[in-house]
Amino acid sequence: MSALGNRMRARREAWAEVQGFRFHLRLPTALQISQANTGVEVALQSVIGWEGVKECDLLPDEPDTPAAFDADACREFLSERLDLLAEVVEEVRRLKAQRDAELETGRKN
């Protein structure tokens, strides 16, 4: 990946606080949205990290220690916690709309 591409992707990143967990998001591009089947799929693909998730949140009887982010484990976790997933979907939509409005304002100036 190029340095310029990395900078462009970094500008689409944001954090969302959901029920005491923090999800690091990379907001989707217009192309990614058009290729996805659902908003849920877009949201699941947008999560690139987390904070506050413990191993015991993912697997009962596991240690109360921070869980390293893993995209596959995140998908499994959110697939079982639809309450969290619904909020992540809404945050991706809200942040994407906010970013799109900022870009549009920048284009007009």
C-alpha positions as CSV (number, residue, x, y, z in Angstrom):
1,M,0.0,0.0,0.0
2,S,1.2,3.5,-0.8
3,A,1.8,6.2,1.7
4,L,-0.8,8.4,0.0
5,G,-3.3,5.6,0.0
6,N,-2.7,5.0,3.7
7,R,-3.3,8.7,4.4
8,M,-6.5,8.6,2.4
9,R,-7.7,5.6,4.4
10,A,-6.7,7.1,7.7
11,R,-9.0,10.1,7.0
12,R,-11.9,7.7,6.9
13,E,-11.2,6.4,10.4
14,A,-13.2,7.1,13.5
15,W,-14.0,5.6,16.9
16,A,-17.5,4.7,18.0
17,E,-18.4,4.1,21.7
18,V,-21.0,1.4,22.0
19,Q,-22.2,0.0,25.4
20,G,-18.8,0.5,27.0
21,F,-16.8,-0.9,24.1
22,R,-14.9,1.2,21.6
23,F,-14.9,0.2,17.9
24,H,-12.3,1.5,15.5
25,L,-14.0,2.1,12.2
26,R,-12.8,2.7,8.7
27,L,-15.8,4.3,7.0
28,P,-16.7,2.7,3.7
29,T,-16.1,4.3,0.3
30,A,-19.0,4.8,-2.1
31,L,-17.8,1.7,-4.0
32,Q,-17.7,-0.5,-0.9
33,I,-21.3,0.5,-0.1
34,S,-22.5,-0.2,-3.6
35,Q,-20.9,-3.7,-3.5
36,A,-22.3,-4.7,-0.2
37,N,-25.6,-6.5,0.2
38,T,-26.7,-4.9,3.4
39,G,-25.8,-2.1,5.9
40,V,-24.9,-4.8,8.3
41,E,-22.3,-6.2,6.0
42,V,-20.9,-2.7,5.5
43,A,-20.7,-2.2,9.2
44,L,-19.0,-5.5,9.9
45,Q,-16.4,-4.7,7.2
46,S,-15.8,-1.3,8.7
47,V,-14.6,-2.5,12.1
48,I,-10.8,-2.5,12.1
49,G,-10.1,-2.5,15.8
50,W,-11.5,-2.4,19.3
51,E,-10.8,-1.4,22.8
52,G,-12.4,-2.6,26.0
53,V,-13.3,-6.1,24.6
54,K,-12.1,-8.8,27.0
55,E,-11.6,-12.5,26.3
56,C,-14.4,-13.3,28.7
57,D,-16.7,-11.1,26.5
58,L,-16.0,-13.4,23.6
59,L,-15.9,-16.8,25.4
60,P,-17.5,-17.5,28.7
61,D,-15.0,-18.7,31.4
62,E,-12.0,-17.1,29.6
63,P,-9.8,-14.6,31.5
64,D,-10.8,-11.1,32.2
65,T,-8.0,-9.8,30.0
66,P,-8.0,-7.6,26.9
67,A,-8.7,-9.5,23.7
68,A,-6.5,-8.6,20.8
69,F,-8.5,-7.5,17.8
70,D,-9.2,-10.1,15.2
71,A,-11.6,-9.4,12.3
72,D,-13.0,-12.9,12.3
73,A,-13.6,-12.9,16.1
74,C,-15.2,-9.5,15.8
75,R,-17.6,-10.7,13.2
76,E,-18.5,-13.7,15.4
77,F,-18.9,-11.5,18.5
78,L,-21.1,-8.9,16.8
79,S,-23.1,-11.7,15.1
80,E,-24.1,-13.0,18.5
81,R,-24.6,-9.5,20.1
82,L,-27.2,-8.0,17.8
83,D,-27.7,-5.2,20.3
84,L,-24.1,-4.1,19.7
85,L,-24.2,-4.7,16.0
86,A,-27.3,-2.5,15.6
87,E,-25.5,0.4,17.3
88,V,-22.4,-0.1,15.2
89,V,-24.5,-0.1,12.0
90,E,-26.1,3.2,13.2
91,E,-22.8,4.7,14.1
92,V,-21.3,3.8,10.7
93,R,-24.3,5.4,8.9
94,R,-24.2,8.5,11.1
95,L,-20.4,9.0,10.7
96,K,-20.5,8.3,7.0
97,A,-23.3,10.9,6.5
98,Q,-21.3,13.4,8.6
99,R,-18.2,12.8,6.5
100,D,-20.0,13.0,3.2
101,A,-21.5,16.4,4.3
102,E,-18.0,17.6,5.2
103,L,-16.6,16.5,1.8
104,E,-19.5,18.2,0.0
105,T,-18.9,21.4,1.9
106,G,-15.3,21.2,1.0
107,R,-16.1,20.7,-2.7
108,K,-18.3,23.8,-2.7
109,N,-15.6,26.0,-1.2
